[in-house]
Amino acid sequence: MVRLEIWAGVGDERERKILGEYEAVLPELSIDDRVWRTAYDLARRARRSGRAIPSTDILIFACARSHGVEVEHADDHFDMLAALPTG
C-alpha cells in the first residue's frame, strides 16, 4: 500500500528515478489477518470519533502498528489515528 501511495504521486522522470532508488531500500511488511483486524478496529474507532480518514491511511497505519514500526509522514491523518481513544 505504501508503494502504491508513493508511485501514485510520481510526476516526472526525475521523481521516478528517485523513488525507484528509495523503493530498493523500502522494507516490505506483510498485510495479514492481524493487520486487517487492526485496520477494521481503527476504522470503527475513527468513525465513532467523527473523523473521516482514508482507508489507505488506515491500512498503512494498521500495518505499521502491527509490525511495531513508525510511519514517516507529513499527513495529519496519521496523527489522528495515533490519537484515537482505545476501545
N, CA, C and O atoms as a MOPAC input file, in Angstrom:
PM7 MOZYME 1SCF
protein

 N      0.82400 1    -1.18900 1     0.00000 1
 C      0.00000 1     0.00000 1     0.00000 1
 C      0.87200 1     1.25800 1     0.00000 1
 O      0.55900 1     2.23800 1    -0.67600 1
 N      1.95800 1     1.22000 1     0.75600 1
 C      2.85500 1     2.38000 1     0.77800 1
 C      3.44400 1     2.60900 1    -0.61200 1
 O      3.53300 1     3.74200 1    -1.08400 1
 N      3.84100 1     1.52200 1    -1.25200 1
 C      4.40400 1     1.66100 1    -2.60400 1
 C      3.38200 1     2.26000 1    -3.56700 1
 O      3.72900 1     3.10800 1    -4.39000 1
 N      2.14600 1     1.83300 1    -3.47100 1
 C      1.09800 1     2.38800 1    -4.31700 1
 C      0.92700 1     3.87800 1    -4.06000 1
 O      0.83000 1     4.66200 1    -5.00400 1
 N      0.88900 1     4.27400 1    -2.79700 1
 C      0.76900 1     5.69500 1    -2.44900 1
 C      1.93600 1     6.50000 1    -3.02700 1
 O      1.74200 1     7.58900 1    -3.56700 1
 N      3.13600 1     5.95600 1    -2.90800 1
 C      4.31600 1     6.66500 1    -3.41500 1
 C      4.26900 1     6.78200 1    -4.93500 1
 O      4.43700 1     7.87100 1    -5.48200 1
 N      4.04100 1     5.66700 1    -5.61300 1
 C      4.07400 1     5.68400 1    -7.07500 1
 C      2.90900 1     6.47000 1    -7.66600 1
 O      3.03800 1     7.01200 1    -8.76300 1
 N      1.80000 1     6.54400 1    -6.98300 1
 C      0.66100 1     7.33000 1    -7.48100 1
 C      0.98500 1     8.82100 1    -7.50800 1
 O      0.35600 1     9.58600 1    -8.24000 1
 N      1.97200 1     9.22900 1    -6.70300 1
 C      2.33400 1    10.64300 1    -6.65100 1
 C      3.49800 1    11.03400 1    -7.53300 1
 O      3.89900 1    12.19700 1    -7.52900 1
 N      4.05400 1    10.10300 1    -8.28900 1
 C      5.21300 1    10.39700 1    -9.14300 1
 C      4.79900 1    11.29000 1   -10.30000 1
 O      3.80800 1    11.03300 1   -10.98300 1
 N      5.57700 1    12.34200 1   -10.50600 1
 C      5.26100 1    13.27000 1   -11.58100 1
 C      6.09000 1    13.07200 1   -12.82800 1
 O      5.55700 1    12.75300 1   -13.89000 1
 N      7.39200 1    13.26000 1   -12.70600 1
 C      8.25000 1    13.22200 1   -13.88900 1
 C      9.31300 1    12.13500 1   -13.76700 1
 O      9.35000 1    11.38900 1   -12.78900 1
 N     10.16200 1    12.06300 1   -14.76200 1
 C     11.19900 1    11.02700 1   -14.81900 1
 C     12.19500 1    11.16900 1   -13.67600 1
 O     12.66800 1    10.15800 1   -13.15600 1
 N     12.52500 1    12.37100 1   -13.27400 1
 C     13.43900 1    12.59800 1   -12.16300 1
 C     12.86700 1    12.00500 1   -10.87500 1
 O     13.57400 1    11.30800 1   -10.14700 1
 N     11.59000 1    12.27600 1   -10.59200 1
 C     10.93400 1    11.71200 1    -9.41300 1
 C     10.86100 1    10.18500 1    -9.50600 1
 O     11.04100 1     9.48400 1    -8.51000 1
 N     10.59800 1     9.68600 1   -10.69700 1
 C     10.52500 1     8.23500 1   -10.91200 1
 C     11.86400 1     7.57200 1   -10.55500 1
 O     11.89100 1     6.50800 1    -9.93700 1
 N     12.96700 1     8.20800 1   -10.94800 1
 C     14.29400 1     7.67300 1   -10.65600 1
 C     14.56400 1     7.69000 1    -9.15200 1
 O     15.03800 1     6.70200 1    -8.59200 1
 N     14.26400 1     8.80400 1    -8.50600 1
 C     14.48600 1     8.93000 1    -7.06100 1
 C     13.65600 1     7.89900 1    -6.30400 1
 O     14.16400 1     7.23500 1    -5.39900 1
 N     12.39500 1     7.76300 1    -6.66500 1
 C     11.53200 1     6.81400 1    -5.97200 1
 C     11.92700 1     5.37000 1    -6.25200 1
 O     11.76700 1     4.50600 1    -5.39100 1
 N     12.43900 1     5.10500 1    -7.44100 1
 C     12.94500 1     3.76700 1    -7.74000 1
 C     14.09800 1     3.39700 1    -6.81900 1
 O     14.18200 1     2.26500 1    -6.34200 1
 N     14.98800 1     4.35800 1    -6.57000 1
 C     16.10800 1     4.12600 1    -5.66000 1
 C     15.60900 1     3.95800 1    -4.22000 1
 O     16.10100 1     3.10300 1    -3.48400 1
 N     14.65100 1     4.76400 1    -3.83400 1
 C     14.07400 1     4.67800 1    -2.48900 1
 C     13.36800 1     3.33400 1    -2.29400 1
 O     13.47800 1     2.71500 1    -1.23600 1
 N     12.66100 1     2.89900 1    -3.30100 1
 C     11.92700 1     1.63800 1    -3.21600 1
 C     12.86000 1     0.45700 1    -2.98100 1
 O     12.47200 1    -0.52800 1    -2.35200 1
 N     14.08100 1     0.55300 1    -3.48100 1
 C     15.03600 1    -0.54500 1    -3.32200 1
 C     15.37400 1    -0.80000 1    -1.85500 1
 O     15.76800 1    -1.91300 1    -1.50400 1
 N     15.22900 1     0.20500 1    -0.99400 1
 C     15.55100 1     0.04100 1     0.43000 1
 C     14.30300 1     0.05900 1     1.31600 1
 O     14.41200 1    -0.09200 1     2.53300 1
 N     13.14000 1     0.24000 1     0.73200 1
 C     11.89700 1     0.27400 1     1.49400 1
 C     11.54800 1    -1.14300 1     1.94300 1
 O     11.37400 1    -2.03400 1     1.11100 1
 N     11.44500 1    -1.35400 1     3.26000 1
 C     11.11700 1    -2.71500 1     3.71100 1
 C      9.69800 1    -3.10100 1     3.31700 1
 O      8.81300 1    -2.25000 1     3.23100 1
 N      9.49600 1    -4.36500 1     3.08500 1
 C      8.18000 1    -4.87600 1     2.71800 1
 C      7.57800 1    -5.56400 1     3.93700 1
 O      8.13200 1    -6.54400 1     4.43500 1
 N      6.45500 1    -5.06000 1     4.41500 1
 C      5.76700 1    -5.63400 1     5.56900 1
 C      4.48000 1    -6.29200 1     5.09600 1
 O      3.74300 1    -5.72700 1     4.28900 1
 N      4.21900 1    -7.47800 1     5.59900 1
 C      3.04400 1    -8.21700 1     5.13800 1
 C      1.74800 1    -7.61500 1     5.68400 1
 O      1.70900 1    -7.07400 1     6.78900 1
 N      0.70500 1    -7.72300 1     4.88600 1
 C     -0.63300 1    -7.32700 1     5.30600 1
 C     -1.40800 1    -8.62800 1     5.49300 1
 O     -1.97800 1    -9.17800 1     4.55100 1
 N     -1.41100 1    -9.10200 1     6.73800 1
 C     -2.03900 1   -10.37500 1     7.06600 1
 C     -3.35000 1   -10.13800 1     7.83300 1
 O     -3.80700 1    -9.00100 1     7.95100 1
 N     -3.93800 1   -11.20200 1     8.34300 1
 C     -5.21300 1   -11.08700 1     9.05400 1
 C     -5.11400 1   -10.16000 1    10.26900 1
 O     -6.04900 1    -9.41500 1    10.56400 1
 N     -3.99600 1   -10.21000 1    10.96000 1
 C     -3.80200 1    -9.33500 1    12.12400 1
 C     -3.85100 1    -7.86500 1    11.70700 1
 O     -4.46900 1    -7.04700 1    12.38900 1
 N     -3.20500 1    -7.52900 1    10.59700 1
 C     -3.21300 1    -6.14700 1    10.09600 1
 C     -4.63900 1    -5.74300 1     9.72400 1
 O     -5.08800 1    -4.65000 1    10.07000 1
 N     -5.35300 1    -6.63000 1     9.01500 1
 C     -6.72000 1    -6.31800 1     8.62400 1
 C     -7.61100 1    -6.08800 1     9.84400 1
 O     -8.41800 1    -5.15900 1     9.84800 1
 N     -7.47500 1    -6.92800 1    10.88600 1
 C     -8.28900 1    -6.74200 1    12.09600 1
 C     -7.97000 1    -5.41400 1    12.77600 1
 O     -8.86600 1    -4.73100 1    13.27300 1
 N     -6.70000 1    -5.05800 1    12.79400 1
 C     -6.29700 1    -3.76100 1    13.36000 1
 C     -6.89900 1    -2.62200 1    12.55000 1
 O     -7.37900 1    -1.63900 1    13.11500 1
 N     -6.87500 1    -2.75200 1    11.22900 1
 C     -7.44200 1    -1.72400 1    10.35100 1
 C     -8.94500 1    -1.58600 1    10.57400 1
 O     -9.46300 1    -0.47100 1    10.62700 1
 N     -9.64800 1    -2.71400 1    10.70400 1
 C    -11.09500 1    -2.65900 1    10.95400 1
 C    -11.38000 1    -1.92300 1    12.25800 1
 O    -12.28500 1    -1.09200 1    12.33000 1
 N    -10.60000 1    -2.23700 1    13.28000 1
 C    -10.79300 1    -1.59700 1    14.58000 1
 C    -10.51100 1    -0.09800 1    14.50100 1
 O    -11.26500 1     0.70700 1    15.04900 1
 N     -9.43500 1     0.27400 1    13.82500 1
 C     -9.10600 1     1.69500 1    13.66700 1
 C    -10.19800 1     2.43400 1    12.90300 1
 O    -10.57400 1     3.54500 1    13.27600 1
 N    -10.70600 1     1.82800 1    11.84400 1
 C    -11.76600 1     2.45900 1    11.05300 1
 C    -13.01700 1     2.67400 1    11.90800 1
 O    -13.66100 1     3.71900 1    11.82200 1
 N    -13.35200 1     1.68600 1    12.72700 1
 C    -14.52200 1     1.78900 1    13.59700 1
 C    -14.33500 1     2.91100 1    14.61800 1
 O    -15.24200 1     3.71000 1    14.85000 1
 N    -13.14800 1     2.96100 1    15.22500 1
 C    -12.88800 1     3.99500 1    16.22900 1
 C    -12.82300 1     5.38400 1    15.59300 1
 O    -13.27600 1     6.35600 1    16.19700 1
 N    -12.26800 1     5.49100 1    14.38900 1
 C    -12.22800 1     6.78600 1    13.69500 1
 C    -13.64300 1     7.27300 1    13.39900 1
 O    -13.97600 1     8.43400 1    13.63500 1
 N    -14.46300 1     6.37200 1    12.88200 1
 C    -15.85700 1     6.72900 1    12.57100 1
 C    -16.58200 1     7.15600 1    13.84000 1
 O    -17.30000 1     8.15600 1    13.84500 1
 N    -16.39400 1     6.39600 1    14.91500 1
 C    -17.05200 1     6.69100 1    16.18200 1
 C    -16.63800 1     8.06300 1    16.72400 1
 O    -17.43700 1     8.74200 1    17.36800 1
 N    -15.40300 1     8.46700 1    16.46600 1
 C    -14.92300 1     9.76000 1    16.95600 1
 C    -15.20600 1    10.89500 1    15.97100 1
 O    -14.82100 1    12.04000 1    16.20700 1
 N    -15.88800 1    10.56500 1    14.85300 1
 C    -16.27400 1    11.59800 1    13.89400 1
 C    -15.18200 1    12.00900 1    12.92900 1
 O    -15.27000 1    13.07000 1    12.31000 1
 N    -14.15400 1    11.18700 1    12.79200 1
 C    -13.04800 1    11.52000 1    11.89000 1
 C    -13.18200 1    10.75400 1    10.58200 1
 O    -13.42800 1     9.54800 1    10.57500 1
 N    -13.01600 1    11.47100 1     9.48000 1
 C    -13.02900 1    10.85100 1     8.15100 1
 C    -11.58200 1    10.64900 1     7.72300 1
 O    -10.88100 1    11.60800 1     7.39900 1
 N    -11.14300 1     9.39900 1     7.72400 1
 C     -9.75500 1     9.08100 1     7.38500 1
 C     -9.77100 1     8.09300 1     6.22500 1
 O    -10.46500 1     7.07800 1     6.28500 1
 N     -9.01000 1     8.38200 1     5.16500 1
 C     -8.99000 1     7.47600 1     4.01000 1
 C     -8.57300 1     6.05300 1     4.39500 1
 O     -7.70600 1     5.85800 1     5.24700 1
 N     -9.18900 1     5.08500 1     3.76700 1
 C     -8.89300 1     3.67400 1     4.03400 1
 C     -7.42500 1     3.34300 1     3.79900 1
 O     -6.85200 1     2.51900 1     4.51200 1
 N     -6.81800 1     3.97300 1     2.81100 1
 C     -5.40200 1     3.70200 1     2.53500 1
 C     -4.54400 1     4.08500 1     3.74000 1
 O     -3.63900 1     3.34000 1     4.11700 1
 N     -4.82100 1     5.23100 1     4.34100 1
 C     -4.05700 1     5.66900 1     5.50700 1
 C     -4.30100 1     4.74100 1     6.69100 1
 O     -3.37500 1     4.42800 1     7.44000 1
 N     -5.53700 1     4.30400 1     6.86000 1
 C     -5.85400 1     3.37900 1     7.95200 1
 C     -5.08000 1     2.07800 1     7.77900 1
 O     -4.51400 1     1.56200 1     8.74300 1
 N     -5.05000 1     1.54700 1     6.57100 1
 C     -4.34800 1     0.28800 1     6.32000 1
 C     -2.84200 1     0.44100 1     6.53200 1
 O     -2.21500 1    -0.43700 1     7.12400 1
 N     -2.26500 1     1.52100 1     6.06900 1
 C     -0.83300 1     1.76400 1     6.26100 1
 C     -0.51400 1     1.87600 1     7.74600 1
 O      0.45600 1     1.28500 1     8.22000 1
 N     -1.33100 1     2.63800 1     8.48600 1
 C     -1.11100 1     2.80900 1     9.91500 1
 C     -1.25700 1     1.47500 1    10.64600 1
 O     -0.45300 1     1.15800 1    11.52300 1
 N     -2.27500 1     0.69500 1    10.28900 1
 C     -2.50400 1    -0.60800 1    10.91400 1
 C     -1.32700 1    -1.54500 1    10.64900 1
 O     -0.90300 1    -2.27700 1    11.54400 1
 N     -0.80800 1    -1.52400 1     9.44900 1
 C      0.32300 1    -2.37100 1     9.09800 1
 C      1.55000 1    -1.98600 1     9.93300 1
 O      2.23100 1    -2.85300 1    10.48100 1
 N      1.81800 1    -0.70300 1    10.02300 1
 C      2.95900 1    -0.23700 1    10.81300 1
 C      2.79300 1    -0.61300 1    12.28100 1
 O      3.72400 1    -1.11400 1    12.91100 1
 N      1.61300 1    -0.37200 1    12.81500 1
 C      1.36200 1    -0.69000 1    14.22500 1
 C      1.52500 1    -2.19100 1    14.47700 1
 O      2.14300 1    -2.58800 1    15.46500 1
 N      0.98300 1    -3.01300 1    13.60500 1
 C      1.06100 1    -4.46700 1    13.77700 1
 C      2.49300 1    -4.97800 1    13.72000 1
 O      2.82500 1    -5.97500 1    14.36100 1
 N      3.34200 1    -4.29800 1    12.95300 1
 C      4.73000 1    -4.72300 1    12.81200 1
 C      5.67300 1    -3.96300 1    13.74700 1
 O      6.88100 1    -4.20000 1    13.74200 1
 N      5.12000 1    -3.05000 1    14.54900 1
 C      5.92900 1    -2.32900 1    15.52500 1
 C      6.89500 1    -1.33100 1    14.93400 1
 O      7.99100 1    -1.13600 1    15.45900 1
 N      6.49600 1    -0.69000 1    13.83600 1
 C      7.35100 1     0.32300 1    13.21400 1
 C      6.61600 1     1.66500 1    13.16100 1
 O      5.39300 1     1.72500 1    13.28200 1
 N      7.37800 1     2.72100 1    12.98100 1
 C      6.81900 1     4.06600 1    12.85700 1
 C      6.59200 1     4.40400 1    11.38900 1
 O      7.25500 1     3.85400 1    10.50900 1
 N      5.66000 1     5.30400 1    11.13200 1
 C      5.39800 1     5.79100 1     9.77700 1
 C      5.97200 1     7.19100 1     9.65400 1
 O      5.60000 1     8.09000 1    10.40800 1
 N      6.87600 1     7.37400 1     8.70400 1
 C      7.36800 1     8.71600 1     8.37500 1
 C      6.29400 1     9.35500 1     7.50900 1
 O      5.91600 1     8.79800 1     6.47800 1
 N      5.80100 1    10.51400 1     7.91500 1
 C      4.69100 1    11.09600 1     7.16800 1
 C      4.63700 1    12.60500 1     7.31500 1
 O      5.27700 1    13.19200 1     8.18800 1
 N      3.86500 1    13.20500 1     6.45000 1
 C      3.51000 1    14.61900 1     6.53000 1
 C      2.00300 1    14.69700 1     6.28800 1
 O      1.53400 1    15.47800 1     5.46000 1
 N      1.25800 1    13.87700 1     7.02100 1
 C     -0.17400 1    13.70000 1     6.79800 1
 C     -0.87400 1    13.67400 1     8.15400 1
 O     -0.60800 1    12.80000 1     8.98000 1
 N     -1.76200 1    14.62500 1     8.37800 1
 C     -2.46800 1    14.72300 1     9.66000 1
 C     -3.29000 1    13.48100 1     9.98900 1
 O     -3.56600 1    13.21800 1    11.16000 1
 N     -3.68200 1    12.72200 1     8.97900 1
 C     -4.48800 1    11.52800 1     9.23800 1
 C     -3.75500 1    10.53800 1    10.14700 1
 O     -4.38000 1     9.88500 1    10.98300 1
 N     -2.43900 1    10.42800 1     9.98700 1
 C     -1.67600 1     9.50600 1    10.82100 1
 C     -1.63100 1     9.98900 1    12.26700 1
 O     -1.66300 1     9.18000 1    13.19400 1
 N     -1.55600 1    11.30300 1    12.46100 1
 C     -1.61900 1    11.85200 1    13.81500 1
 C     -2.99600 1    11.59600 1    14.43000 1
 O     -3.09800 1    11.27300 1    15.61300 1
 N     -4.05100 1    11.73900 1    13.63000 1
 C     -5.41100 1    11.46100 1    14.11100 1
 C     -5.54800 1    10.00400 1    14.53300 1
 O     -6.13100 1     9.71100 1    15.57700 1
 N     -5.01300 1     9.09100 1    13.72900 1
 C     -5.08200 1     7.67400 1    14.05700 1
 C     -4.34800 1     7.37200 1    15.35800 1
 O     -4.84000 1     6.60800 1    16.18900 1
 N     -3.18200 1     7.96400 1    15.53500 1
 C     -2.39800 1     7.72300 1    16.74600 1
 C     -3.12600 1     8.25400 1    17.98300 1
 O     -2.93900 1     7.73400 1    19.08300 1
 N     -3.94800 1     9.27700 1    17.80800 1
 C     -4.64000 1     9.90500 1    18.94300 1
 C     -6.00600 1     9.29300 1    19.24700 1
 O     -6.66900 1     9.71300 1    20.19500 1
 N     -6.43400 1     8.31000 1    18.45800 1
 C     -7.76200 1     7.72700 1    18.68700 1
 C     -7.83200 1     7.07900 1    20.05900 1
 O     -6.88500 1     6.42500 1    20.49600 1
 N     -8.96400 1     7.26400 1    20.74000 1
 C     -9.13100 1     6.57900 1    22.02000 1
 C     -9.21500 1     5.07000 1    21.81100 1
 O     -9.70900 1     4.61800 1    20.77800 1
 N     -8.74900 1     4.30000 1    22.75700 1
 C     -8.81200 1     2.84400 1    22.63900 1
 C    -10.21000 1     2.35200 1    22.98200 1
 O    -11.00700 1     3.04100 1    23.62000 1
 N    -10.47600 1     1.12100 1    22.52700 1
 C    -11.75400 1     0.50900 1    22.88400 1
 C    -12.83000 1     0.65500 1    21.92000 1
 O    -13.93600 1     0.16700 1    22.15000 1

